[in-house]
């Protein structure tokens, strides 16, 4: 599967898509940046204006903000 940037409008949509991707990708993260939810498929470096929403590794949720 090639890398593609996935952007969602809501946190719920982003978490749902990340959960689906986590089943087939070794790492998936959801990052909130400037009002959009980005789904990353490789480890991320969070900038000061961004928030890490959730991380999945090997198909399992390893970190989720509350």
C-alpha positions in Angstrom: 0.0 0.0 0.0 1.5 3.4 -1.0 1.6 6.3 1.3 -1.3 8.7 1.0 -2.3 11.7 3.1 -5.7 11.3 4.6 -7.6 14.3 6.0 -10.9 14.1 7.9 -13.2 16.8 9.2 -14.1 15.2 12.5 -12.3 13.3 15.2 -14.8 10.5 15.0 -14.2 10.0 11.3 -10.4 10.1 11.8 -10.4 7.6 14.6 -12.7 5.2 12.6 -10.4 5.5 9.5 -7.3 5.0 11.6 -8.7 1.9 13.3 -9.4 0.4 9.8 -5.9 1.2 8.6 -4.3 -0.1 11.8 -5.4 -3.6 10.9 -3.0 -3.5 7.9 -0.3 -0.9 8.8 2.4 -1.3 11.5 1.8 2.3 12.7 -1.0 4.8 12.4 -1.5 8.1 14.2 -4.3 10.8 14.2 -3.0 14.3 14.5 -5.1 17.5 14.9 -3.4 20.3 13.0 -5.1 23.7 12.3 -8.6 22.3 12.6 -8.1 19.2 10.5 -7.5 15.6 11.5 -4.6 14.0 9.7 -4.0 10.3 9.6 -0.3 9.5 9.5 1.1 6.1 8.6 4.6 6.6 10.0 5.8 8.0 13.4 5.1 11.7 13.7 6.9 14.7 15.1 4.3 16.8 16.8 4.7 20.6 16.2 3.7 23.1 18.9 0.4 23.9 17.1 -0.6 20.2 16.7 -2.1 17.6 19.1 -1.7 13.9 19.0 -5.2 12.4 19.2 -4.4 8.6 18.9 -1.7 6.2 18.1 -2.0 2.6 16.9 0.8 0.1 16.7 0.5 -3.4 15.2 -3.3 -3.1 15.1 -3.7 -2.0 18.8 -4.5 1.4 20.3 -1.4 2.4 22.3 -2.2 6.0 23.1 -5.4 8.2 23.0 -5.9 11.7 24.3 -9.0 12.3 26.4 
